[in-house]
Amino acid sequence: MLGFPPTTFPAEPVEPPVTTDPAPDLAAEPTVEDPPAAAAAAPTLGCDTTEGGIAGAVIAALNGDRVAMGAAPVCVNNQLVGFTESWAGWMAQNQSLTHQDLNALVAQTSFSSMSENLADGGGLDTADAIEQLWMNSSPRRANILKGSFTAVGVGVAYSGDGQAWVVADFAG
């Protein structure tokens, strides 16, 4: 089952995800970007924390893919981690694969653009499974590899039925 919730901000065209396992779900990722004039002011890189556990392993996996494809690794930003952990918990509690309002999040940061990857389902118990699911989806792969993103936060939560709910917020 794929969730494509309504959004209140500009979203890029979405291709259907490619996956061999019908259990995990992906939501269309929204993207928020300032007009070119506002984007000219580069935010600080925002590296201020580290993540452990499966979230840290997801970041290591996505950075491995970035480096392999010629992009610089992204660093972990504490504010993004807070957004993603809170949202993953909300999705797990509400059993709802839904994107956050990225316009509201960008307004709370020094970043000028953000994108978000989501996934839920059984079988997402390793970082490699999550990263492979996202890398097999063109829009999510684009978020992972986008060169202008410098920071990331990843949140993972589990619902009572053991289903994983995963959020990655990329910013630059």
Backbone as a ProteinNet text record, in pm:
[ID]
protein_1_A
[PRIMARY]
MLGFPPTTFPAEPVEPPVTTDPAPDLAAEPTVEDPPAAAAAAPTLGCDTTEGGIAGAVIAALNGDRVAMGAAPVCVNNQLVGFTESWAGWMAQNQSLTHQDLNALVAQTSFSSMSENLADGGGLDTADAIEQLWMNSSPRRANILKGSFTAVGVGVAYSGDGQAWVVADFAG
[TERTIARY]
84.8	0	89.3	58.9	134.7	50.2	110.2	38.6	84.1	-6.9	25	-64.6	-26.4	-111.7	-111.9	-217.9	-219.3	-112.8	-57.8	43.6	-0.1	54	19.5	137.8	233.7	352.6	394.4	477.7	515	581.9	542.1	604.4	652.7	762.5	814.7	727.8	726.2	651.8	702.2	612.6	647.6	627.7	730.4	718.4	678.8	605.9	573.4	700.5	705.5	824.6	841.7	965.2	997.3	1043.3	972	1010	963.8	1037.9	998.3	918.8	924.9	852.4	730.8	609.5	491.7	462.6	527.2	496.4	537.5	663	698.6	625.9	590.6	524.9	617.6	603.2	675.6	574.2	593.3	507.4	583.2	509.2	570.6	638.7	764.2	837.4	814.3	778.4	766.6	903.6	914.8	1038.5	1001.8	1075.4	1054.5	1184.9	1179.1	1298.8	1263.3	1352.2	1334.8	1360.8	1312.6	1347.1	1497.9	1553.2	1697.9	1764.1	1704.4	1767.2	1787.3	1688.4	1700	1795.4	1805.5	1892.9	2039.1	2068.8	2207.5	2280.5	2210	2273.5	2287.2	2409.1	2431.4	2420	2341.2	2331.8	2458.9	2478.5	2589.5	2562.9	2668.5	2656.2	2563.9	2568	2473.7	2513.4	2641	2685	2697	2610.9	2620.5	2587.7	2574.2	2541.9	2576.9	2559.4	2572.7	2450.4	2423.3	2313.2	2365.7	2313.5	2349.1	2232.4	2239.6	2131.9	2103.6	1980.9	1944.5	1944.2	1906.9	1907.4	2049	2146.4	2285.4	2332.7	2289.1	2327	2263.9	2141	2077.3	2158.9	2202.7	2282.4	2414.6	2477.7	2602.2	2577.6	2466.2	2434.5	2406.9	2329.9	2300.9	2425.9	2513.4	2639.3	2730.2	2726	2800.6	2754.8	2624	2569.5	2605.8	2600.2	2635.9	2780.8	2871.6	3013.5	3038.5	2974.2	2990.9	2945.1	2848.8	2796.2	2859.3	2962.2	3035.3	2982.6	2888.9	2836	2904.9	2914.9	2972.8	2876.7	2929.8	2840	2763.4	2646.9	2570.7	2604.8	2593.2	2619.9	2487.5	2495	2375.7	2349.6	2226.4	2185.4	2084.6	2112.3	2029.9	1885.1	1864.2	1728.2	1650.3	1715.6	1650.6	1622.5	1715.2	1693.6	1567.8	1553	1433.6	1305.7	1307.4	1189.3	1154.8	1257.2	1231.9	1192	1255.7	1219.4	1076.5	1041	905.3	804	833.9	739.4	727.4	839.4	832.7	744.1	758	673.5	526.5	498.9	361.6	301.8	379.6	330	302.8	393.8	375	250.7	233.7	118.3	-12.4	-10.8	-132.7	-148.2	-49.1	-53	-81.9	-8.3	-34.5	96	114.2	231.9	201.6	242.1	206.6	328.4	346.1	458.3	429	537.3	530.3	513.3	475.5	470.1	612.1	681.1	821.1	837.7	738	746.2	759.7	681.5	687.7	822.4	875.7	1004.8	1118.5	1119.8	1224.7	1225.1	1106.5	1095.9	1158.9	1174.1	1232.8	1383.9	1442.4	1583.8	1659.7	1790	1872.3	1887.2	1821.2	1829.7	1732.2	1759.8	1670.8	1589.4	1623.4	1546.4	1548.8	1442.1	1430.1	1354	1383.3	1305.1	1293.7	1197	1170.1	1144.2	1205.5	1177.4	1106.3	1004.2	930.1	924.9	913.4	887.5	821.4	739.9	684.8	659.6	657.3	624.6	710.8	673.1	754.6	875.4	976.5	1096.5	1193.1	1162.1	1251.6	1328.4	1386.8	1454.7	1605.1	1656.6	1798.6	1813.8	1925.8	1955.5	1966.1	2025.4	2039.5	1903.5	1807.3	1673.7	1607.1	1621	1561.3	1628.8	1761.1	1834.8	1808.7	1803.2	1776.2	1636.5	1538.6	1402.6	1402.3	1469.1	1473.5	1554.9	1666	1749.6	1681.3	1584.9	1510.3	1392.2	1374.8	1267.7	1332.3	1307	1373.1	1361.3	1244	1235.5	1311.9	1307.5	1378.3	1528.8	1568.2	1710.4	1762.6	1682.9	1723.2	1745.1	1659.7	1678.6	1810.4	1837.7	1959.9	2083.2	2080.6	2199.7	2209.5	2108.8	2107.9	2226.8	2310.9	2434.2	2416.5	2305.2	2287	2244.9	2208.8	2176	2304.8	2315.9	2435.9	2410.6	2285.1	2252.3	2132.5	2123.1	2014.7	1980.9	1859.6	1816.6	1733.2	1746.5	1669.1	1602.4	1474.7	1399.8	1334.7	1337.8	1276.7	1194.1	1070.1	982.9	910.8	861.2	792.4	654.1	555.3	419.1	403.6	294	268.9	274.8	247.3	251.4	391.2	491.1	628.9	666.6	574.2	601.8	692.3	793.4	885.1	825	848.4	807.9	933.4	975.6	1105.3	1088.5	1159.7	1158.2	1302.8	1334.7	1462.9	1434.2	1483.3	1471.2	1610	1617.4	1740.8	1728.5	1837	1831.4	1960.7	1948.5	2065.8	2036.4
-116.9	0	123.1	217.7	341.9	454	539.5	654.7	780.3	854.3	980	1087.1	1139.7	1236.5	1370.7	1448.3	1582.3	1668.3	1759.8	1849	1991.9	2081.9	2222.9	2304.8	2236.9	2304	2240.6	2308.3	2254.1	2118.4	2025.9	1893.5	1862.8	1791	1749.9	1636.8	1614.6	1500.8	1371.8	1279.8	1157.5	1039.2	955.2	830.3	723.3	620	513.6	446.4	408.6	343	205	163.2	31.2	-51.4	-158.7	-244.4	-385.4	-481	-620.1	-669.3	-599.9	-636.9	-546.3	-601.2	-514.7	-462.5	-514.7	-473.1	-328.9	-286.1	-148.5	-47.7	63.3	172	291.2	366.3	491.1	599.4	713.6	827.3	919.3	984.4	1081.5	1188	1216.2	1310.4	1452.7	1540.6	1681.1	1746.8	1853.6	1930.9	2077.2	2149.1	2292.1	2360.7	2457.9	2533.4	2679.6	2764.5	2908	2948.2	3066	3115.5	3133.1	3134.9	3143.4	3256.6	3373.9	3485.4	3451.9	3390.1	3355	3238.9	3150.3	3034.2	3073.1	3190.2	3232.5	3244.6	3275.8	3285.1	3144.4	3091.4	2954.4	2944.7	2849.6	2830.8	2764.8	2773.3	2700.1	2552.4	2474.8	2332.4	2262.1	2297.7	2242.9	2109.9	2072.1	1947.1	1969.6	1905.4	1930.4	1811.3	1693.1	1576.2	1449.9	1337.9	1207.8	1126.2	1023.5	934.1	793.1	716.4	576.2	490.2	364.2	271.1	261.2	222.2	203.2	336.8	446.8	577.8	613.9	593.4	619.9	530	405.5	312.3	353.1	406.4	456	572.8	663.3	777.8	729.6	631.6	576.4	514.2	443.9	380.8	485.2	589.1	689.4	769.7	793.5	861.2	773.2	642.9	551.6	563.1	570	586.7	722.8	827.9	961.5	964.4	913.4	915.4	831.1	714.7	628	696.9	789.3	858.8	996.8	1028	1152.9	1272.4	1251.4	1361.1	1359.5	1475.3	1485.4	1422.8	1365.4	1311.9	1424.5	1391.7	1486.8	1462.7	1567.4	1554.6	1545.5	1509.9	1496.7	1629.6	1677.3	1802.9	1771.6	1819.1	1790.3	1835.6	1949.9	1999.9	1906.9	1861.4	1768.1	1634.7	1588.8	1465.1	1479.4	1593.1	1616	1609.7	1674.6	1671.5	1527.4	1451.8	1317.4	1219	1227.4	1135.3	1160.1	1285.4	1319.3	1272.6	1295.3	1260.5	1109.6	1037.1	890.8	835.8	891.1	849.2	879.3	996.9	1033.1	937.5	908.2	817.4	678.9	627.8	495.3	492.1	595.3	601.9	611	686.6	709.1	616.6	529.8	436.3	511.9	621.7	709.7	752.8	712.8	752.4	889	994	1130.9	1220.9	1310.3	1404.5	1520	1573.5	1694.8	1815.2	1927.7	2053.3	2108.5	2084.2	2125	2276.1	2349.2	2495.7	2542	2483.2	2519.5	2480.2	2364.6	2321.9	2410.9	2442.3	2529.1	2662.8	2714.4	2843.8	2840.1	2722	2708.2	2684.5	2681	2647.6	2757.8	2738.7	2828.6	2776.4	2666.1	2607.7	2675.2	2664.3	2724.3	2620.2	2493	2389.6	2260.8	2183.8	2054.3	1958.5	1830.5	1722.1	1612.3	1526.6	1423.3	1289.6	1185.3	1048.1	978.3	900.6	822.2	677.3	588.6	447.5	386	285	207.3	66.7	-24.1	-161	-261.3	-385.8	-493.8	-511.4	-572.6	-596.9	-480.4	-373.6	-258	-258.3	-371.8	-386.1	-362.9	-331.9	-299.1	-171.6	-104.4	16.9	-14.6	-127.4	-164.7	-182.7	-241.6	-260.4	-126	-33.2	99.9	174	173.3	245.2	185	53.6	-10	26.3	28.2	66.3	207.5	301.3	439.5	452.5	382.5	393.4	332.3	243.4	184.7	270.2	386.2	479.2	608.3	643.4	760.4	888.9	927.9	1053.7	1048.8	934.7	923.5	915.6	846.7	839.9	980.8	1060	1197.8	1278	1259.9	1329.5	1288.1	1159.7	1108.6	1164.3	1174.1	1211.4	1361	1440.4	1582.4	1654.8	1713	1776	1897.4	1967.6	2089.1	2057.9	1934.5	1898.4	1872.7	1935.2	1924.9	1857.4	1844.4	1791	1697.1	1610.3	1512.6	1480.7	1436	1375.8	1254.5	1148.3	1026.4	985.6	952.5	902.3	770.2	677.1	545.6	516.2	474.9	435.2	307.6	237.1	110.4	116.2	72.8	65.9	-63.5	-75.9	-191.4	-323.9	-322.7	-445.5	-475.3	-395.2	-418.8	-354.5	-283.1	-217.6	-97.9	-82.3	31.5	151	269.5	396.7	481.5	520.4	583.4	719.3	819.6	953.4	999	1053.2	1119.2	1258.5	1360.2	1499.2	1545.5	1587.3	1638.7	1790.2	1861.5	2008.2	2064.5	2182.9	2252.5	2399.3
0	0	0	-86.4	-92.4	-37.6	41.7	94	23.8	-33.3	-99.4	-41	76.6	144	72.4	92.5	34.5	100.7	24.4	79	56.6	136.8	124.1	75.3	14.9	-32.8	-163.1	-244.8	-375	-359.8	-444.1	-445.2	-585.7	-594.4	-724.1	-777.6	-911	-964.6	-900.2	-877.6	-809.1	-901.8	-911.7	-983.8	-883.9	-928.3	-834.2	-785	-657.6	-605.9	-667	-677.8	-729	-610.6	-582.3	-471.6	-499.7	-451.3	-468.6	-349.4	-238.7	-118.4	-104.4	-119.2	-112.4	27.8	131.8	267.7	299	269.2	304.7	218	279.1	208.1	200.1	93.1	74.5	47.4	103.3	73	-21.3	-107.4	-197	-113.2	-145.3	-62.4	-109.7	-18.6	-55.6	-53.3	-125.6	-127.1	-115.2	-33.3	-17	-50.6	-140.8	-174.9	-187	-139.1	-153.7	-298.1	-339.2	-471.1	-481.8	-603.6	-621	-543.4	-533.8	-463.6	-316	-253.6	-112.3	-91.7	-188.6	-175	-186.1	-234.4	-252.8	-120	-13.1	117.7	174.5	176.6	220.9	372.6	420.8	564.9	617.1	747.2	804.9	786.1	783.3	754	851.7	977.2	1072.5	1133.5	1130.2	1192.8	1342.2	1420	1562.5	1649.9	1591.2	1672.4	1595.4	1659.3	1594.3	1631.1	1553.8	1585.3	1592.8	1685.5	1696.7	1654.2	1683.5	1654	1505.5	1473.8	1334	1258.7	1325.1	1258.5	1214.8	1301.4	1266.3	1153.3	1154.9	1048.7	914.6	918.4	795.6	739.4	826.4	781.1	721.9	785.4	730.8	593.3	578.1	449.7	341.7	375.5	273.3	239.6	337.8	307.5	221.6	242.3	155.8	11.9	-8.2	-143.7	-201	-119	-166.8	-214.4	-132.9	-167.9	-292.9	-302.4	-419	-547.5	-534.7	-652.1	-670.6	-592.5	-610.3	-533.5	-442.2	-360.8	-224.2	-164.3	-30	70.7	177.9	280.7	350.6	402.4	482.8	629.2	708.5	851.8	925.8	1051.7	1134	1204.2	1192	1253.4	1363.8	1483.8	1600	1582.2	1521.3	1501.3	1407	1300.1	1207.9	1276.3	1360.4	1435.8	1522.3	1588.7	1671.1	1588.7	1471.3	1384	1344.8	1303.4	1250.4	1359.8	1475.3	1583.2	1629.5	1643.5	1684.3	1580.4	1453.7	1348.3	1330.9	1339.4	1329.8	1442	1562.3	1673.6	1648.2	1591.6	1560.7	1456.7	1351.4	1247.4	1304.8	1389.5	1449.3	1538	1617.5	1707.9	1629.9	1520.2	1442.9	1323.1	1301.4	1187.7	1058	1036.9	923	856.5	732.9	654.9	594.2	664.4	629	642	545	551.3	645.9	700.5	781.4	689	744.5	670.3	664.8	554.1	543	539.7	492.9	498.6	643.6	732	873.8	933.9	894.1	947.6	899.1	769.7	715.9	789.1	819.3	888	1027.4	1085.2	1218.6	1214.6	1094.4	1080.5	1007.6	994.8	913.6	771.3	739.4	605.5	510.2	379.6	280.7	204.2	216.2	146.5	227.5	210.1	276.5	187.9	203.9	145.4	249.5	229.6	329.1	262	314.4	273.8	388.8	356.4	454.4	410	505.5	475.4	597.6	572.2	682.1	634.1	727.5	693.2	766.2	749.7	802.3	711.7	761.8	681.5	679.2	749.8	754	886.1	918.5	1046.4	1039.1	919.7	906.6	825.4	847.7	771.1	622.6	589.3	448.3	381.4	451.9	395	368.6	462.4	446.6	331.4	330.6	226.8	88.6	79.3	-49.6	-99.7	-10.9	-48	-106.7	-37.9	-86.4	-214.7	-224.3	-345.1	-466.9	-446.6	-558.1	-601.8	-540.9	-574.5	-625.7	-749.9	-810.5	-729.1	-681.8	-606	-473.7	-406.5	-279.1	-299.9	-404.7	-442	-471.2	-540.8	-572.4	-445	-344.2	-216.3	-152.1	-151.3	-89.4	-158.2	-290.7	-367.1	-397.7	-362	-396.4	-334.3	-418	-373.6	-285.5	-296.9	-216.2	-72.5	-44.6	93.1	170.3	286.6	368.5	502.8	541.3	673.4	664.4	763.6	766.9	911.8	931.3	1057.5	1021.8	1096.7	1071.8	1201.7	1191.7	1305.9	1270.9	1363.2	1344.7	1469	1448.4	1559	1519.3	1619	1594.3	1656	1578	1630.1	1709.2	1779.8	1863.5	1789.9	1660.1	1581.2	1526.8	1568.5	1526	1394.2	1333.3	1205.3	1226.8	1139.5	1146.1	1073.2	1128.9	1069.3	1063.4	943.6	923.7	855.6	906.6	850.4	832	714.3	692.2	638.5	708.6	661.7	616.3	489.7	430.2	419.9	446.1	439.8	385.5	326.5	274.6	262.8
[MASK]
++++++++++++++++++++++++++++++++++++++++++++++++++++++++++++++++++++++++++++++++++++++++++++++++++++++++++++++++++++++++++++++++++++++++++++++++++++++++++++++++++++++++++++

